[in-house]
Amino acid sequence: MPPPAGPALEVPSRRVKPPPTFAYIIATLVGLHACMASTRVTASIAVLQQGYPDWTVGALLSLYAVAPIGLSLWAGRLSDRYGFHRPVHWAIALSLVGAALPVLSQHLGVLALSGLLTGGGLSIGAVAIQRDAGQRARDAGDLKRVFGWVALGPAMSNTLAPVLTGLLIDHLGFRAAFAFGAALPLAAAWAARQVPQAPPNFENTAAMPQPAGGAWSLMRMPVLRNVLLVNVAMAAAWDAHSFTVPVVGHARDLSASAIGLVLSSFAVAATGVRVAILTWSARIGEQRVLVAATTLATLVMLVYAWLPGTLGMMLGSALLGVALGSVQPMVLSTLHQAAPPDRQGQALALRMLFTNVATIAMPLAFGLLAAATTSAAPMWLMAALLVATRWPLAQLRQLASDRG
């Protein structure tokens, strides 16, 4: 079912360059995501530098997903009711406070609180931005292009933030790197102010029937349920990479700048594949891309431990970036088409909830597994889990075939 026609707003249709309003929406997402990415990289390296064991890094990374678990469904209802601005204001406030705290102190407890706040802020903002962006699409092909632009936001922040953060740590210290992260929500606030105000959706939400279970009733839909399973596995694979690179890099005595380059090679590749999606969105199918992505990610994760030096890790991370970077536009497009038009925010919130549940459990498991075995073991675990995603992927393809 193609998405319904939205209001007469600027829509990125067959152009690769987004129109001005949409560009400000993406800039808002970049600011929020770069804040979280910069703070997370800085906190991870700071914890290792202070002598804490590897499992502490996993526990710290898990905290970036705790607040989203409690806030995601509320954020979905908020975005369905109020649209873009009110949720984004909440997101900017939480991110700013969370990123500013480590400027004052890098105590482990402060870093933990920072992770809670910046993770929560990003989740609220992302749900509102994704919903607003999807409603600007005019058809199913345009929907993939729109979400290609939405996916470029995190990709661009992941490209720049780790490199800049690593350079700041090496040359100016941890406090300067945290200050850089704290400035990014202010940039997001400026971009959000450029987006025109839209009236709250009071009438539609008041009349909208709320079935038993609220957002959870959406899980009865087979397409939505299976695509969420695939998304959780791929998000956990992304977390496995984020965990493994600093730990393996530290064990190999790589500098913070080198670790940042490895992480950025992943982000550059993810950005490149999303640019390709913008160009070829009308010619690619969601299920075909998801199958190819899981296959490539599985193979790379199996051999990542044997990749030599910084250049080898950069190559492996780039291939993973191609695989995992292609997933988000396909998942968001499928979810947006599967969900009822007046409950798209709640469907996106479910995705955020499940992703962050995995993000809490998996990094902690990665830390314990790495401490008990080898630092590359999380990659091998994720390769096995990605093989298991073949079942929901087969279900998605069958459902698509039945509809066709």
N, C-alpha and C positions, 0 to 999 in steps of 0.2 A: 504494500500500500504506500503510494508516494505521500510525502508530507503535504499537509494542507497549505494553501496559499496564505501567506502572512500579510501583514500590513505593507503598504507601499513604501518600503524603505529601500535604501541602497543595497543591492545584492551582488556579490561577486559571481557573475554568471560564467561567461566564457573567457573572461579576462583573467590573466594570471595575477595581475596587480590588483590588490583589494581596494575598494573605494574608501574615502576618508573615514567615515563613521566606523566601518568595520576594522580599519587599521588601528583606530584608538581602542577598540575592544580587545584586539590582539595585544596591543602594547600594555594594556592593563594586566592581562594574563602573564605576559613576559615579566613585568615588574614583580608580581606576586610570586611567580614560580622561581625567578632568579634569586629572590630573597631567601626562599626556602633552600634552594640548591647551594647557594653560597654559604649560608649558615650551617648546613648539614656537612659540607666538605670541611669547613674550618673546624667544626666541633669534632669530627671524626679524627682529624690529624692531631688536634689539641689533646684529645684523650689518649691517643697512642704516645704522644710526646711526653705526657705526664706519667707514663709508665704503667697505665692500666692494661689489663690483658685483652686479648682479641674479643672475647665474648662481651666485654663492656661496650665495644663499638657496636656490636649487633643489638645489644639492649638499648643503646642510645638511639640508633636508627629506628628501632621499633616505636619509640615514643613519638616520632613524627606522624604516626598513624593512629595514635590513641584518641586524640580529640576528634578527628574526622569520623570515627566510629560513632561517637555520641552526637555529632552535629550534622551528619550527612542528610538524614531523613528530614530533619528540621529545615536544613538548607534547601532541600528539594521543594518542600511545601512553601517556603518563603519565596523562592524564585517563581513557582507557579502563580503565586498570589501577587507579588510586587514587581516581578520582572528583574531588571538588571541592577539598579542603583542601590537599593537598600541592602541586599546581601553583599554587594561589593564594598560598601562602607564598613560593614562588620569585618569583612576579610582584611581590609587595609589596616584597621585599628589593631586587630589581633597580631597581624604580621609585624607591624611597626614595633609594638611592645616586645614581642618575642625576639626580634632581631636586635633590639637595643639593649636588652638585659646583659648579654655576654660582653658588651663593650665595657660594662662596669666591673664584671667579675667573670672569670672562666672556671669557677668552681663547678664540679660535676653536677651538683644539684641545679645550678643556674642553667647549665647547658641542657639539662633534662627539661626544665620548664620552658626554655626557648624552643626546644623541639615540639613540645605540646602546642604552644601558641602559634608558631609559624606553620606547622602542619595543619592545624585547625583553620587558620586563616585562608590558606591555599584551597582547602577543600570547599569552603563556603563560596569563595569567589569562582572556583572552577565550575561548580554546578550551575551557577547563574550565567556565567559566560557561555558555557556549552549550550544551555537551553536557548539563550537569546540568539546565538549564532545559528543554531539549527532552524529556528523559526524564520530566519531570513532567506532560507533556501527556497527555490521555486519548483524543483523536481528532484527525483532520486539521484540523477547524475550530478546536479548542482550541489546536492547534500554532501557527497563525498568531497567535492572541491571545497566547500565551506569548512568541513571538519579537517580537511588537509591544512587549511590556514590555522584553524584552532590548534591542531597538533604541532604546527610550527612554533607556537609560543613556547612551550616547554623545551622543544629542540633547540631553539635559539638561546634560551637561558642556560641550558646545559652545555652549549657550545662555548659561551663566553664566561659564565660564572666560575667554572673550575679553574680555567687558566688565569683569570684575573685574581682569583682568590689565592691560588698557589704563588703567584708573583708577589702579592701583598704579604703573604706569610713569610716568604723567603727574604724579602727586602725591608719590610716595615714591621712585621710581627703580627701576632694573632689579633690584637686589639684593632689594628687598622683593617684587617680582613672582616672582622665583625662589624665595624663601622660602615664598610662598603655595603654589607648586607642590609644594615638598618636604613640606608639611604634609598634603597630600591622601592619600598612601599610608598615613599613620597612621590617617586616618579609614576607609580601606578595610580596614585590619587589624582595627579595632574591629568593623566590620560583618561581616566574615568569621567572627569568633569567635562571632557569634550564630547561625550556621548549624549545625545539628546534625551531628555526625560520622556518617559512614556507613562500613561496613566496606570495606576494599580489595577489588577484584574479582579476587583472585588465581585463584580456581577457574575463572572463565569465561575469563580471558586465557590460562591455562595450557592449557586444552582447545581454545582457539580455533585453527583451522587458519590458518596464515599463508601465503597463496599467493605465488608468485614475484613479486617487485617490491614486496611490502609494500603500503603505502598507494597506491603508483602503480597497482596492479592495479585500483583503483576507477575509474580513468579509462577502463576498457573499458565502463563503463556509460553509454549515450548521454545519459540525462537529466542525470546528474551532470556529464558533460563539457560539455554545452551550457550548463547554468546557470552553470558556472564561467567560461565565456567571456563571458557577459553580465555577470556580477559583476565581472570584471576591468575591462571597459570602463566600467562605472558607477563603480567605485572610482577609476579614473584621472580621470574627469570630476570627482569630488569633489576630487581632488588639484589639478586644474587651477584650480578655484575657490579653494582654499586658497592656491595660489601667486599667482594673479592679483590677488586683493584687496589684500594688503599692497603689492605692487609698483605697481599702478595707484594705490592710495591715496597711497603715498609720492610718486609722480610728480605727483599733483594737490595735494600739500602738505596732505593731510588729517592731523589729529592721531591719536595712537595710540588715543584714545578713539573717534574717528569710525571708524577701521578696525575696532576691536572691535565697534562697533555694526553695521557691515555684515556682519561674520562672524556676529554673533549673530542677525541677521535671517534668515540661512540656517538657523541652528540652531533658531530659534523655529518656522519653517515646517516643518522636518523633525520637530520634536516634535509639532506639531499634526496632521500627516498620520499619524503613528504612533498618536496618541490616537484618531484616526478609525478606524484599523485595528482597535484594540481593540474598538470598538463594532460595526463592520460585518464582522468577520473571517469570519463564517459565510456572508456574501453575496457575497464577492469571490473571484475566481480569481487564482492566482499569475501565469499567463501574461498575462491581460488587464491587470493592473496593470503588469507589466514593459513591455509594448508602449506603454501610455500614458505611462509615466515616461520612456522613451527619446525619445519624440516631443517632449514638453514640454522636456526638457533640451536637445535639439538646437536647437530654435527659440530658446530663451533665450540659449544660448551664441553663436549667430550674431549677436545684436543687442547683447550685453552692452557692447561697446566704446563704443556710442553713448548709453548711459544717462547722463543728466546728474546731476552732483553726488552728494552723499552719499545723498540720498533716492532717486535713480534707481538707484544701486548697491544700496541696501537692497531695493528692489522686485525687481530682477533676481535678487539672492541669495535672496530669499524664494521666488520661483518655482522656482529651482533646488533649494531646500530641499524643496519639495513633491515635485518629481520624484525627486530622489535619495534623499530620506528614506523613500520608500515601498518602496525596493528591498530593503533588508536583511531585513525580516521575510519577504518572499516568497522570497528566495534561501535563507535558513536553513530555512524550512519545506519547500521543495522538496528540499534536500540531506538533511534529516533523514528524509524519507519515502523517498528513493531509496537511502540507504546501509543496509547490514546493521546490525541493532540493536547488535551488539557492536563495530562499527567506526565508529560515528558520530563519535567524537572524531577519528579519522584523516581522515574526510571533511571535517570542519570545519577540520582542520589544512591540508588541501590548499587549501581556500578562502583561508585565511590566507596560505599560501605564495605562491599566485599573485597575490593582492592586493598583497602586499609586493614581489614582483618588479616589478610595474607601478609601485609607489610609488617604487622606486629609480630605474627608468629614466625615468619620465615627468617628475618634477620637474626632473631634470638636463636633459632635452630641452626642457622648458618654459623653463628659464633661458637656454639657448643660443639657442633660437628667439626669445625676447623680446629678448635682447641684439642679435641680428642683424636683427630686423625691428621689431616693435612689441609693447608689453606685453600687448596683447589677443590676439596670435596663438595662444597656447596654447588659448584658448577655441575658436577656429576649427578648430584641429587636432582637438580632442575632438569637435566637432560632426560632423566627417567620420568619425571612428571610431565614433561612436554610430550613424550611418547604416549602417555595416558590421555592427552587431549585429542587424540585421533577419534575417540568415540563421540564426544560432543560435536566435533567438526563434521563427522559423518552424518550426525543427526541434522545439523544445519543444512548440509548439502541436500539431504533427502527432503527436508521441508521446503527448500527453495525449488527443488525439482517438482514437488507436488503443486506448488503455487503456479509454477510456470506451465 
